């Protein structure tokens, strides 16, 4: 749901909160789940927009504070929709190793020729009572192998305090064959196909 406050003042602020829906514990065990959210743009009903400056955020299932993105000093009188990228754009991928959420220490950077991992998922898949490890490092920024995906949500309140976005990780796991895709660690066609799936697990909670 979206919660609204009083009319914004000079320091207009909105929070973006990610809620990750993991698979049932008897289906899979998630040990690592991280993804990038970038290039956040807020739009109002008159066609004006505001793009967050240096907009790159690493969301980690194990770090609660990473699931909340706060954008302040928004020069709009309302917000009708939000647009963002799941992953990182080509510009940042050819900029070399950076700091903060883009620091290689976070385990989301391959190398200059491969760039950043946009979506990392590791864990154990349970099949017939046995545990089978899987690791999906989905990235790539060149041409048809690019894995950044874009999402837009229309809001039902013009002045939200918090925009809640659900990440249906369980749906992603159900739509892919983890036996077939147990290990994917390089850019390519397979990574791009999985990116087409994970785009749709990001949904607005109304």
Helices and strands as residue ranges (DSSP letters): E 3-4, E 14-20, E 28-43, E 49-51, E 56-60, G 64-67, E 68-71, E 81-86, H 90-93, G 100-102, G 104-106, E 109-111, E 115-127, E 130-139, G 143-145, E 149-154, E 160-167, H 169-175, E 183-184, H 189-198, G 199-201, E 202-204
